Amino acid sequence: MPPPAHEPFEDDEIEQAFPGRVLTHLLTVSSHDQLSIAIEALQAILDAGGGLEALHLIRRGDRLDYQLRVVGLRPRQARLLADRLVALQGVVSARVEHQLLRP
């Protein structure tokens, strides 16, 4: 039987597999037209021990999408952060994409 195509991995394995790359997380939060969500997201990032590298606001009809590039978090911390943000009142969705970038 062939091995599974996708096996779980430990957080540290990502950076070890791609030496010289910087692990960042693109957190996308969609909300009803509430700028206060961006402020709460920034505070949640700081509370988790991360830092904000970039912030983009995108208006989509009656919604705002916030794309936050976050550094300084492990993948699990970034996933927990997305879970925390999706629980906020007014948030429609939150997701995280892990990215390995060149320094």
Rosetta constraint file for C-alpha pairs under 8 A:
AtomPair CA 9 CA 13 HARMONIC 6.49 0.50
AtomPair CA 9 CA 14 HARMONIC 7.79 0.50
AtomPair CA 10 CA 14 HARMONIC 7.47 0.50
AtomPair CA 11 CA 15 HARMONIC 7.99 0.50
AtomPair CA 11 CA 74 HARMONIC 6.34 0.50
AtomPair CA 11 CA 75 HARMONIC 5.97 0.50
AtomPair CA 11 CA 76 HARMONIC 6.99 0.50
AtomPair CA 12 CA 16 HARMONIC 6.45 0.50
AtomPair CA 13 CA 17 HARMONIC 5.95 0.50
AtomPair CA 14 CA 18 HARMONIC 6.57 0.50
AtomPair CA 15 CA 19 HARMONIC 5.99 0.50
AtomPair CA 15 CA 21 HARMONIC 7.01 0.50
AtomPair CA 15 CA 22 HARMONIC 7.62 0.50
AtomPair CA 15 CA 23 HARMONIC 6.93 0.50
AtomPair CA 18 CA 100 HARMONIC 7.81 0.50
AtomPair CA 20 CA 102 HARMONIC 7.04 0.50
AtomPair CA 20 CA 103 HARMONIC 7.46 0.50
AtomPair CA 21 CA 100 HARMONIC 5.56 0.50
AtomPair CA 21 CA 101 HARMONIC 5.29 0.50
AtomPair CA 21 CA 102 HARMONIC 4.99 0.50
AtomPair CA 21 CA 103 HARMONIC 6.33 0.50
AtomPair CA 22 CA 100 HARMONIC 5.38 0.50
AtomPair CA 22 CA 101 HARMONIC 5.11 0.50
AtomPair CA 22 CA 102 HARMONIC 6.13 0.50
AtomPair CA 22 CA 103 HARMONIC 6.07 0.50
AtomPair CA 23 CA 71 HARMONIC 7.09 0.50
AtomPair CA 23 CA 98 HARMONIC 7.08 0.50
AtomPair CA 23 CA 99 HARMONIC 5.79 0.50
AtomPair CA 23 CA 100 HARMONIC 4.69 0.50
AtomPair CA 23 CA 101 HARMONIC 6.50 0.50
AtomPair CA 24 CA 69 HARMONIC 6.75 0.50
AtomPair CA 24 CA 70 HARMONIC 5.75 0.50
AtomPair CA 24 CA 71 HARMONIC 4.97 0.50
AtomPair CA 24 CA 72 HARMONIC 7.51 0.50
AtomPair CA 24 CA 73 HARMONIC 7.76 0.50
AtomPair CA 24 CA 98 HARMONIC 6.02 0.50
AtomPair CA 24 CA 99 HARMONIC 5.23 0.50
AtomPair CA 24 CA 100 HARMONIC 6.28 0.50
AtomPair CA 24 CA 101 HARMONIC 7.28 0.50
AtomPair CA 25 CA 68 HARMONIC 7.99 0.50
AtomPair CA 25 CA 69 HARMONIC 5.70 0.50
AtomPair CA 25 CA 70 HARMONIC 5.12 0.50
AtomPair CA 25 CA 71 HARMONIC 6.56 0.50
AtomPair CA 25 CA 75 HARMONIC 7.77 0.50
AtomPair CA 25 CA 78 HARMONIC 6.93 0.50
AtomPair CA 25 CA 96 HARMONIC 6.41 0.50
AtomPair CA 25 CA 97 HARMONIC 5.55 0.50
AtomPair CA 25 CA 98 HARMONIC 4.50 0.50
AtomPair CA 25 CA 99 HARMONIC 5.75 0.50
AtomPair CA 26 CA 67 HARMONIC 6.56 0.50
AtomPair CA 26 CA 68 HARMONIC 5.73 0.50
AtomPair CA 26 CA 69 HARMONIC 4.67 0.50
AtomPair CA 26 CA 70 HARMONIC 6.35 0.50
AtomPair CA 26 CA 96 HARMONIC 5.61 0.50
AtomPair CA 26 CA 97 HARMONIC 5.03 0.50
AtomPair CA 26 CA 98 HARMONIC 6.39 0.50
AtomPair CA 26 CA 99 HARMONIC 7.26 0.50
AtomPair CA 27 CA 66 HARMONIC 7.82 0.50
AtomPair CA 27 CA 67 HARMONIC 5.68 0.50
AtomPair CA 27 CA 68 HARMONIC 5.09 0.50
AtomPair CA 27 CA 69 HARMONIC 6.32 0.50
AtomPair CA 27 CA 70 HARMONIC 7.19 0.50
AtomPair CA 27 CA 78 HARMONIC 7.99 0.50
AtomPair CA 27 CA 82 HARMONIC 7.07 0.50
AtomPair CA 27 CA 94 HARMONIC 7.13 0.50
AtomPair CA 27 CA 95 HARMONIC 5.84 0.50
AtomPair CA 27 CA 96 HARMONIC 4.47 0.50
AtomPair CA 27 CA 97 HARMONIC 6.46 0.50
AtomPair CA 28 CA 65 HARMONIC 6.70 0.50
AtomPair CA 28 CA 66 HARMONIC 5.57 0.50
AtomPair CA 28 CA 67 HARMONIC 4.56 0.50
AtomPair CA 28 CA 68 HARMONIC 6.41 0.50
AtomPair CA 28 CA 94 HARMONIC 5.59 0.50
AtomPair CA 28 CA 95 HARMONIC 5.43 0.50
AtomPair CA 28 CA 96 HARMONIC 6.32 0.50
AtomPair CA 29 CA 65 HARMONIC 5.62 0.50
AtomPair CA 29 CA 66 HARMONIC 5.14 0.50
AtomPair CA 29 CA 67 HARMONIC 6.61 0.50
AtomPair CA 29 CA 85 HARMONIC 7.61 0.50
AtomPair CA 29 CA 86 HARMONIC 7.62 0.50
AtomPair CA 29 CA 91 HARMONIC 7.12 0.50
AtomPair CA 29 CA 92 HARMONIC 7.67 0.50
AtomPair CA 29 CA 93 HARMONIC 5.80 0.50
AtomPair CA 29 CA 94 HARMONIC 4.34 0.50
AtomPair CA 29 CA 95 HARMONIC 6.66 0.50
AtomPair CA 30 CA 63 HARMONIC 6.72 0.50
AtomPair CA 30 CA 64 HARMONIC 5.74 0.50
AtomPair CA 30 CA 65 HARMONIC 4.38 0.50
AtomPair CA 30 CA 66 HARMONIC 6.36 0.50
AtomPair CA 30 CA 91 HARMONIC 5.93 0.50
AtomPair CA 30 CA 92 HARMONIC 5.42 0.50
AtomPair CA 30 CA 93 HARMONIC 5.23 0.50
AtomPair CA 30 CA 94 HARMONIC 6.34 0.50
AtomPair CA 31 CA 37 HARMONIC 7.37 0.50
AtomPair CA 31 CA 63 HARMONIC 5.54 0.50
AtomPair CA 31 CA 64 HARMONIC 5.47 0.50
AtomPair CA 31 CA 65 HARMONIC 6.52 0.50
AtomPair CA 31 CA 90 HARMONIC 5.56 0.50
AtomPair CA 31 CA 91 HARMONIC 4.22 0.50
AtomPair CA 31 CA 92 HARMONIC 5.04 0.50
AtomPair CA 31 CA 93 HARMONIC 7.05 0.50
AtomPair CA 32 CA 62 HARMONIC 6.20 0.50
AtomPair CA 32 CA 63 HARMONIC 4.50 0.50
AtomPair CA 32 CA 64 HARMONIC 6.20 0.50
AtomPair CA 32 CA 90 HARMONIC 5.72 0.50
AtomPair CA 32 CA 91 HARMONIC 6.66 0.50
AtomPair CA 32 CA 92 HARMONIC 7.11 0.50
AtomPair CA 33 CA 62 HARMONIC 5.81 0.50
AtomPair CA 33 CA 63 HARMONIC 4.92 0.50
AtomPair CA 33 CA 64 HARMONIC 5.45 0.50
AtomPair CA 34 CA 38 HARMONIC 7.99 0.50
AtomPair CA 34 CA 64 HARMONIC 7.22 0.50
AtomPair CA 34 CA 90 HARMONIC 7.37 0.50
AtomPair CA 35 CA 39 HARMONIC 7.12 0.50
AtomPair CA 35 CA 64 HARMONIC 7.89 0.50
AtomPair CA 36 CA 40 HARMONIC 6.34 0.50
AtomPair CA 37 CA 41 HARMONIC 6.02 0.50
AtomPair CA 37 CA 90 HARMONIC 7.80 0.50
AtomPair CA 37 CA 91 HARMONIC 7.54 0.50
AtomPair CA 38 CA 42 HARMONIC 6.18 0.50
AtomPair CA 38 CA 66 HARMONIC 6.89 0.50
AtomPair CA 39 CA 43 HARMONIC 6.33 0.50
AtomPair CA 40 CA 44 HARMONIC 6.13 0.50
AtomPair CA 41 CA 45 HARMONIC 6.21 0.50
AtomPair CA 41 CA 85 HARMONIC 6.75 0.50
AtomPair CA 42 CA 46 HARMONIC 6.40 0.50
AtomPair CA 42 CA 52 HARMONIC 7.43 0.50
AtomPair CA 43 CA 47 HARMONIC 6.08 0.50
AtomPair CA 44 CA 48 HARMONIC 6.16 0.50
AtomPair CA 44 CA 81 HARMONIC 7.11 0.50
AtomPair CA 44 CA 85 HARMONIC 7.90 0.50
AtomPair CA 45 CA 49 HARMONIC 6.49 0.50
AtomPair CA 45 CA 50 HARMONIC 5.23 0.50
AtomPair CA 45 CA 51 HARMONIC 6.46 0.50
AtomPair CA 45 CA 52 HARMONIC 7.35 0.50
AtomPair CA 45 CA 70 HARMONIC 7.59 0.50
AtomPair CA 45 CA 81 HARMONIC 7.27 0.50
AtomPair CA 46 CA 50 HARMONIC 5.34 0.50
AtomPair CA 46 CA 51 HARMONIC 6.27 0.50
AtomPair CA 48 CA 73 HARMONIC 7.59 0.50
AtomPair CA 48 CA 77 HARMONIC 7.21 0.50
AtomPair CA 48 CA 81 HARMONIC 7.45 0.50
AtomPair CA 49 CA 72 HARMONIC 6.85 0.50
AtomPair CA 49 CA 73 HARMONIC 6.87 0.50
AtomPair CA 50 CA 70 HARMONIC 6.50 0.50
AtomPair CA 50 CA 71 HARMONIC 5.66 0.50
AtomPair CA 50 CA 72 HARMONIC 4.61 0.50
AtomPair CA 50 CA 73 HARMONIC 5.39 0.50
AtomPair CA 51 CA 70 HARMONIC 5.66 0.50
AtomPair CA 51 CA 71 HARMONIC 5.22 0.50
AtomPair CA 51 CA 72 HARMONIC 6.05 0.50
AtomPair CA 52 CA 68 HARMONIC 6.87 0.50
AtomPair CA 52 CA 69 HARMONIC 6.01 0.50
AtomPair CA 52 CA 70 HARMONIC 4.82 0.50
AtomPair CA 52 CA 71 HARMONIC 6.40 0.50
AtomPair CA 53 CA 68 HARMONIC 7.50 0.50
AtomPair CA 53 CA 69 HARMONIC 5.29 0.50
AtomPair CA 53 CA 70 HARMONIC 5.74 0.50
AtomPair CA 53 CA 71 HARMONIC 6.64 0.50
AtomPair CA 54 CA 67 HARMONIC 7.93 0.50
AtomPair CA 54 CA 68 HARMONIC 5.75 0.50
AtomPair CA 54 CA 69 HARMONIC 5.00 0.50
AtomPair CA 54 CA 70 HARMONIC 7.42 0.50
AtomPair CA 55 CA 66 HARMONIC 6.93 0.50
AtomPair CA 55 CA 67 HARMONIC 5.67 0.50
AtomPair CA 55 CA 68 HARMONIC 4.62 0.50
AtomPair CA 55 CA 69 HARMONIC 6.45 0.50
AtomPair CA 56 CA 66 HARMONIC 5.76 0.50
AtomPair CA 56 CA 67 HARMONIC 5.06 0.50
AtomPair CA 56 CA 68 HARMONIC 6.57 0.50
AtomPair CA 57 CA 64 HARMONIC 6.69 0.50
AtomPair CA 57 CA 65 HARMONIC 5.77 0.50
AtomPair CA 57 CA 66 HARMONIC 4.81 0.50
AtomPair CA 57 CA 67 HARMONIC 6.52 0.50
AtomPair CA 58 CA 64 HARMONIC 5.68 0.50
AtomPair CA 58 CA 65 HARMONIC 5.00 0.50
AtomPair CA 58 CA 66 HARMONIC 6.45 0.50
AtomPair CA 59 CA 63 HARMONIC 5.96 0.50
AtomPair CA 59 CA 64 HARMONIC 4.66 0.50
AtomPair CA 59 CA 65 HARMONIC 6.31 0.50
AtomPair CA 60 CA 64 HARMONIC 5.98 0.50
AtomPair CA 60 CA 65 HARMONIC 7.21 0.50
AtomPair CA 73 CA 77 HARMONIC 5.80 0.50
AtomPair CA 73 CA 78 HARMONIC 6.13 0.50
AtomPair CA 74 CA 78 HARMONIC 6.37 0.50
AtomPair CA 75 CA 79 HARMONIC 6.29 0.50
AtomPair CA 75 CA 98 HARMONIC 6.93 0.50
AtomPair CA 76 CA 80 HARMONIC 6.23 0.50
AtomPair CA 77 CA 81 HARMONIC 6.10 0.50
AtomPair CA 78 CA 82 HARMONIC 6.36 0.50
AtomPair CA 78 CA 96 HARMONIC 6.88 0.50
AtomPair CA 79 CA 83 HARMONIC 6.34 0.50
AtomPair CA 79 CA 95 HARMONIC 7.79 0.50
AtomPair CA 79 CA 96 HARMONIC 6.41 0.50
AtomPair CA 80 CA 84 HARMONIC 6.15 0.50
AtomPair CA 81 CA 85 HARMONIC 6.23 0.50
AtomPair CA 82 CA 86 HARMONIC 6.18 0.50
AtomPair CA 82 CA 94 HARMONIC 5.49 0.50
AtomPair CA 82 CA 95 HARMONIC 5.74 0.50
AtomPair CA 82 CA 96 HARMONIC 6.40 0.50
AtomPair CA 83 CA 87 HARMONIC 6.62 0.50
AtomPair CA 83 CA 94 HARMONIC 7.25 0.50
AtomPair CA 84 CA 88 HARMONIC 7.17 0.50
AtomPair CA 85 CA 91 HARMONIC 7.27 0.50
AtomPair CA 85 CA 94 HARMONIC 6.61 0.50
AtomPair CA 86 CA 91 HARMONIC 5.62 0.50
AtomPair CA 86 CA 92 HARMONIC 6.87 0.50
AtomPair CA 86 CA 93 HARMONIC 5.58 0.50
AtomPair CA 86 CA 94 HARMONIC 5.25 0.50
AtomPair CA 87 CA 91 HARMONIC 7.09 0.50
